[in-house]
């Protein structure tokens, strides 16, 4: 009974981790798109960087 519970717990952990990784990929894609938009739409009279740091 204990090995079965351990396997089920491992499956739940792996599925949860996969879901979290998928969400992180979507966040990374959204940040990349926002960075590209900011890079293309930067002010014309600036020093070339649209961010402060």
Secondary structure as UniProt FT lines:
FT   HELIX           2..40
FT   TURN            44..45
//
